[in-house]
Each structure stands twice: as C-alpha cells, then as structure tokens.
Amino acid sequence: MILATESMDDDERQYWFDIMPSMTEEQIDRLYNILDTERKKLQELEIKYQKEIKELNEKHLIEWQEFQMKNSKKKIAQAEAQDKDDADNVLAMLDDL
C-alpha cells in the first residue's frame, strides 16, 4: 500500500520502508488503516467525479443535439424558400411563353 499511495513522494515511501522494521504491530496496523482509508476515500471521490462528468457530458450532448436540430430546421426552411422561389420563377417563365 505504501507503493500505491498518492499522498507520499519517493523519499517518504523510503522513510516508511526504513522505519517499518522497528515499528510495533500496533503502529503497522495504524499505518495500514490510514493508507487503506485514504485508498477507499480516493476511490469514492473517483466514482463521484466520474458520475458528475457523465451527467455533464449527457447534458452537453442534449444541448448539442438541440443546436444541431435548430440548425438543420433553419437550413431546411432556407432550401424550401429557395425551391419556392425557383418554382415561382419557372411559372413566371411559362406564363411569359
């Protein structure tokens, strides 16, 4: 657990490895409990933040889809208006004949 902890640098890890042979069982158990609690808390935070990131991504995906839908509707309306203008021009040309 000492190697895996994120709260120690290499010097601190080496310190604990050096001092461990002279530690009592109670002290070793206490160190283990501290490191285990830290690991569990970090896992809980990771799960919490992953959930929040997922929710934000879903929210932004919905907003992006709505934006694309509005943009598509606008382009369709423009194309329909152009088609109507083209049809009106063709009818006007036919009337002139």
N, C-alpha and C positions, 0 to 999 in steps of 0.2 A: 504494500500500500504506500510505502514511502516513495517508491519509484514512480508511482502513478499519480501522486498528489500534485495538484496545480499550484498549491499555495507555498511551495518551497522551491528555492533555487538549488543548484547542484551543491553549493557549499553547505546549505542547511541539511540537505539529504546526507551528505558525508558526515556531518556532525552527529546526526541521529544514528547512523551506522556505527560510528566510532564509540558512541556512548552506550549503545544498547547492551553490550556485554556486562556493563556494570549496573544496569538498571534492574530494579526488583520486578517480580512478576506483576505486581500491582501497577507499577509505573508503565510497564509494557502494555498491560491491558488498557490503561488510561490513554496512552498514545494511540493504540489501535482504535479505541472507541471514538476518539477525536477525529482520526482520519476517516473512519467509517461514516461518522455523522456528516463530515464535510462532503464525502463522495455522494451520499444519499441526497443531501441538500442540493448539490450541483445537478444531480440527475433530475430532481423535481423542478428546478429552475429551467433546465433544458426542455423538459416536457411542456412546461408552461409557456415558454417563449416560442416553441415550435407550434403550439396551438394558436397563439396570438398571430404569428406570422402567417399561418394557414388562413385564419379568418381575414386578415388584411388582404392577402392575395385574392381570396374569393370575392371580397368587396370590390377590389380594384378591377377584377375580371368582369364583374357585372357592370361596373361603370364603363369599362372599355367597350363591352358589347352594346350598351345603350348608345354610346357615342357613335359606334360604327353603324348601328341601326339608323340613327338620325341622319348620318352622312349618306347612307345608301338611299334613304327615302328622298333626300334632297336631290341626289343625282337622278333618281327615277323621275321625280317631278320635272326636273330640267329636261330630261330626254323626252318626256311626254309633251312638254310645251314645245320643244323643237319639232317633234313629229306633227303636232297640230299646226304649227307654222308651215311646215313643209306641205302638209295636206292642203292647207288654205292656198298656198302658192300654186300648187298643181291645179286646184279647182279654178283659181283665177285665170290660169293659162288656158284651161279648157274653155272657160267662158269667152275668152278672147278669140278663140278659134271659131 
